[in-house]
């Protein structure tokens, strides 16, 4: 249990504040008094730095931090169009979609209709087909898609996601 082979140690409390310089035996007694573990933090200094802490809790937090770093966050990015979107806006927005897909993010494409535009649902469908065609040509990667032909809440939706192995 006791792997420390030191004569004197610089002792810090749980918050990292310096308590003082103690002999190893005094530091061990102090840790037993407070019901904490004595952990060597830095052995390169003279005297070495030791900290009073709950070692199990420390390992748990360290594991969680590593797990959080390794966990890739998948986001769904959204780009909105209108049936009357002009060509320059269309080009800029498709470039954004390509950028999102190259970064590995799913992209939700929404065609929003206002008022009497809902009559011309085919304009929105044409835009979605055009986007799909342009992106497949530009990216040259496999794309998984979900296409909603149904007009819900005055909008058409399409979700594009790159296949994991193609990026």
C-alpha positions in Angstrom: 0.0 0.0 0.0 2.8 2.4 0.9 5.0 2.8 -2.2 6.6 6.1 -1.1 10.3 5.8 -0.2 11.0 9.4 0.9 12.3 11.1 4.0 10.6 14.5 3.7 7.6 15.6 1.6 5.9 18.8 0.8 2.3 18.2 1.8 -0.8 19.8 0.1 -4.4 19.5 1.2 -7.3 18.4 -1.0 -7.6 21.8 -2.6 -3.9 21.9 -3.5 -2.9 24.5 -0.8 0.4 23.9 0.9 0.2 22.6 4.5 3.9 22.4 5.0 7.0 20.2 4.8 6.7 17.0 6.9 8.5 13.7 7.3 6.9 10.8 5.6 5.7 9.3 8.8 4.0 12.6 9.9 2.4 12.9 6.5 1.0 9.4 6.7 -0.4 10.1 10.2 -2.0 13.3 8.9 -3.6 11.3 6.0 -4.9 8.7 8.4 -6.3 11.4 10.7 -8.2 13.0 7.9 -9.2 9.6 6.5 -7.6 10.4 3.1 -4.9 8.9 0.9 -1.3 10.3 0.6 -0.5 10.5 -3.1 2.8 11.6 -4.6 2.1 14.3 -7.2 5.5 15.4 -8.3 8.7 13.5 -7.6 11.0 15.8 -9.5 11.0 18.6 -6.9 13.0 18.6 -3.6 11.2 17.7 -1.4 8.7 15.8 -3.5 5.1 17.1 -3.5 2.4 14.8 -2.0 -1.3 15.5 -1.8 -4.0 14.4 0.6 -6.9 13.1 -1.4 -9.5 10.4 -1.9 -7.6 8.4 -4.5 -10.6 6.4 -5.6 -12.5 9.6 -6.4 -9.4 11.0 -8.2 -9.2 7.9 -10.4 -12.9 8.1 -11.1 -12.8 11.7 -12.2 -9.7 11.1 -14.3 -11.5 8.2 -16.1 -14.5 10.4 -16.8 -12.4 13.1 -18.3 -10.6 10.7 -20.6 -14.0 9.1 -21.6 -15.4 12.6 -22.3 -12.4 13.5 -24.5 -12.8 10.2 -26.5 -16.5 10.6 -26.9 -17.1 12.2 -30.3 -20.1 14.5 -30.3 -22.3 14.1 -33.3 -24.2 17.2 -34.2 -27.0 17.7 -36.6 -26.4 20.9 -38.5 -29.3 22.6 -40.2 -29.5 24.7 -43.4 -32.7 26.4 -44.3 -33.9 27.1 -47.8 -37.0 28.7 -49.3 -38.7 27.7 -52.5 -37.7 31.1 -53.9 -34.0 30.9 -52.8 -31.9 32.7 -55.3 -29.0 30.9 -57.1 -26.1 32.7 -55.3 -27.6 31.8 -51.9 -28.1 28.3 -53.1 -24.4 27.9 -54.0 -23.2 29.3 -50.7 -25.6 27.1 -48.7 -24.6 23.9 -50.6 -20.9 24.7 -49.9 -21.8 24.9 -46.2 -23.6 21.5 -46.5 -20.5 20.0 -48.1 -18.3 21.4 -45.3 -20.6 19.9 -42.6 -20.6 16.5 -44.3 -16.8 16.5 -44.7 -16.5 17.2 -41.0 -18.7 14.1 -40.4 -21.8 15.9 -39.2 -25.3 15.0 -40.2 -27.0 17.8 -42.0 -30.7 18.6 -41.9 -32.0 20.6 -45.0 -35.2 22.4 -44.5 -37.3 24.0 -47.2 -39.7 26.4 -45.4 -42.9 27.5 -47.2 -44.8 30.7 -46.3 -48.4 31.4 -47.1 -49.5 30.4 -50.6 -46.1 28.9 -51.4 -47.4 25.6 -50.0 -49.3 25.2 -53.2 -46.0 24.8 -55.0 -44.6 21.9 -53.1 -42.9 20.6 -56.2 -40.5 23.6 -56.1 -39.2 22.5 -52.8 -38.9 18.9 -53.9 -36.9 20.1 -57.0 -34.5 22.1 -54.7 -34.0 19.0 -52.5 -33.3 16.8 -55.5 -30.9 19.4 -56.9 -29.0 19.6 -53.6 -28.7 15.8 -53.4 -27.4 15.7 -57.0 -24.9 18.5 -56.5 -23.6 17.1 -53.2 -23.2 13.6 -54.5 -21.2 14.9 -57.5 -19.0 17.2 -55.4 -18.2 14.9 -52.5 -17.7 11.6 -54.3 -18.6 9.8 -51.1 -21.5 7.7 -50.1 -24.3 9.6 -48.5 -27.1 8.1 -46.4 -30.2 10.2 -46.8 -33.7 10.5 -45.4 -36.1 12.3 -47.6 -39.6 13.5 -46.5 -41.9 14.0 -49.5 -44.7 15.0 -47.1 -45.2 18.6 -46.3 -45.2 18.9 -42.5 -45.6 22.2 -40.6 -45.2 24.1 -43.9 -41.7 22.6 -44.5 -40.0 19.8 -46.4 -37.1 18.0 -44.8 -34.1 16.0 -45.9 -31.3 14.7 -43.7 -27.9 13.8 -45.2 -25.3 11.9 -43.3 -21.9 10.7 -44.6 -21.3 6.9 -44.3 -18.7 6.4 -41.5 -16.2 4.4 -43.6 -16.2 6.9 -46.5 -14.7 9.9 -44.7 
